[in-house]
Amino acid sequence: MLVNNAGIGTAGPREESEDGYELTFAVNYLAPFLLTRQLLPLLKRSAPSRIVNVSSAGQAPIDFDDVMLERSYSGIQAYCQSKLALVMLTFDLAEELEGTGVTANCLHPGTYMPTKMVREAGVDPVTPLEDGIAATMRLISSPEVEGINGHYFDGTSESAPQAQAEDPEARRTLRELSEELTGAISHS
């Protein structure tokens, strides 16, 4: 199994990664994209395998003319577009991996769980941490979702993501951009 759950929140000014990419996009999306691409051969050899991307219900359309938010930065926009990109990656992977024994799903584990990121933002928790852990663990190991592929869940309920996630052209554009930025090559 591979669980992509690294992330940074919405606070602070615009920052760039060492390689010059908007930091939230780099950490929340490009890093999981590259790690997943690098681990796919192992996941396929180890099938049945699962990829679980921890996203968010906070999703915003990606402006492909300003992905790095150089013209108009907002921490919330940066976070929400990075989380939508992770959903789009999940859907691409599900199509690519169909029939290989590797599944890819994503979820919003809970709203403002009492994590360090939420506490530092001064936000009151909404979802107990245990609920978020249970929802994530369900996708990681439950027989109940064995063979389920290419779905977005809000907690344990299947849900609809932001519309751009289901746009094949937007997903292709994101995939090609991601390959260019990371040097990863897709095998789809």
N, C-alpha and C positions, 0 to 999 in steps of 0.2 A: 504494500500500500504506500501511497504518497499522499501526505496531507500538506497542502500549502496554506499556512496560516500566519505568515509573517505580515506585519502591517504597521503603518503609522497613521495617526489620526489627522485631524483637520486644523490643529492649532499652529500658529506661527506664520512667519513670512515665507515667501517662495524661496526654496533652496534647490541646489542642484547636486546630483550625485557626482562622484569623482570623474565619471565619464561625460558629464555635462547634460544629463537628463533631469527633468523636473523630478525631485526626490520622491514624492509620493507615488508617482507613476512608476518610477524605477523600482522602489521597494515593494509596493503592493501588487504590481503586475509584471514588469519586465523580469524581475528575479524569478518569480514562479514560472513564467513562460520558459525561460532558459533552463532552469533546473528540470522542469518536466520534460522538455525536449531531450535533455542529456540523459535522463533516466528511462525514457521510453523503451530502449532495447532491453534493459533489465526487467522492466515491468512486463513486457511481452513474453520474455523467457520464463518469467515466474507466474504466468497466468494460471488460475484466475487472480487478477490484481484489480485494485481500485485506486482511482485518483479522486481525492476530495479537495475541492477548492473552497476555502472559507471566504465568502463574499460578504455582502451586506444588502439589506433592503434599500439602503441609500445608494441609488444608482442614478447617474446622469449621462445623457448622450455625449459622445465624444465628438468634438469639433476637430476633424482631421486637418483643418487648416491651421490649428493652434493646439496640437496635442500637448505640447509642453507648457501651455498656458503662459507664454511669454508676453502676449498682448494684454491679457486680462486675467490676473491670478486671483483665485479665491481658494482658500484651504478646503472649503466644503466641496467646491467643484472638483478640485484635484482628487480628493478622497473618493467622491461618488463616481467620477469617470474611471478611476483605477479599479473600483469594485465592479463596475459594469464590464470593463475589459476582461476581468477574471471570469465573469459569466460567459462572455463571448468565447474566450479560450476553451472553457468547459464544453460548450456546444460544438466547437470545431473538433476538439479531441474526441468527443463521442462519435461524431461522424467518421473521423479518420480511423478510430479503433474498433468500429463495428465488426463483430465476428472474430476478434483476436483474443477474447477472454479478458480484456482490460476494459473496465467501465470508468466513466468520468461523470461526476455529479458535483453540484455546488449548493451552498446553502447560506442563508442568513441565520446564524445560530441563535440570535436573540438581540433584543434592543437594549443598548446601554447596560451591558452586564457589568458587574463591579470589578473591572479589570484596572490595571495600573493606568492605562491610557484614559479610561473614562474618569477615574478619580482625579488624575492630573488636569483634566479638562474642567473639573468642577461640576460635572453633570451627575444628577441623581440617578442611580441605577433603576432599571425597570424590570429586566429579566434576571432571575437568579442565575448565577454562574452554573449551577448544577443542571439547569435546563439546557443551556447552551452546550455544555459538555455532552449531555445525553443525546441531543440532536446530532451533534458531530459524530459521536461514537456509533450512532445508528448507521450513518452512511459508511463509516469505516469498517464495521464488522458484523452488522446484523444480517442474518439470513433473510429477513423480511425484504431487504432491498437488493438481494443478490440478482445480478443480471439487469438491474435497472440502470439505464444509461442515458446521459444527456438531459438530466432534469435539474431544475432549480427548486429548492425547498426553502420555505420560511419555517424555521424550526423543523418539525417533522411532517409538515403538510406541503404537498406539491403546490407551487405557486407560479405566477407569471412574472417574468422579469421585465425590466424596462424594454420597450419595443425594439430598440436598436439591436438588442442581443439576438433577435430572431431574424435580422436582416442579413441574408447571405453576402450581399455586396459589402456591407459595413464590416462583416467578419473577415472577408477576404482582404479588405483594405488594412484592417488592423493586423492580420496575420503577416501580410507582406511587410508592413512597417516594422513589426516586431522582429521578423527575421533579419531585416536590414540593420536595426539598431543593436541586436544582440549577436549577429553573425551566425545565428542558428538556421539550419535548413530544415524545412518541413518535408516529411516523406508522404504527404497526402497527394 
